[in-house]
Amino acid sequence: MPFTLRKLAESAHIMGLSTIGEIAGHVRCHYDAYFLIENLAAEMAEFDALVATHEDDSVSLYLTEEDKKRLDEEVDAAFKAMHQDQPEDFDL
């Protein structure tokens, strides 16, 4: 997955994280889901270079309020689609 600061900010927003550093920590903790193990050193070095000096950046530097609204709507729609077979009284 090619990372950009914007894509990291989008993922952070969806996860409820507020900084690039928080999402970078998530990516590092779950490296095996984001990087090919045989290329780990090179891919991690590229990732670290991307986030260097941006760890304290707020996701709001990369996302507009409209972006955040769109992401929230996409997550809500996906969640509702996953639970479409729930009884009518199931409260989302």
Secondary structure, DSSP 8 states (H G I E B T S, - for coil): ----HHHHHHHHHHHT--BHHHHHHHHHHTHHHHS-GGGHHHHHHHHHHHHTTTTT-BGGGT--HHHHHHHHHHHHHHHHHHTTTS-TT---
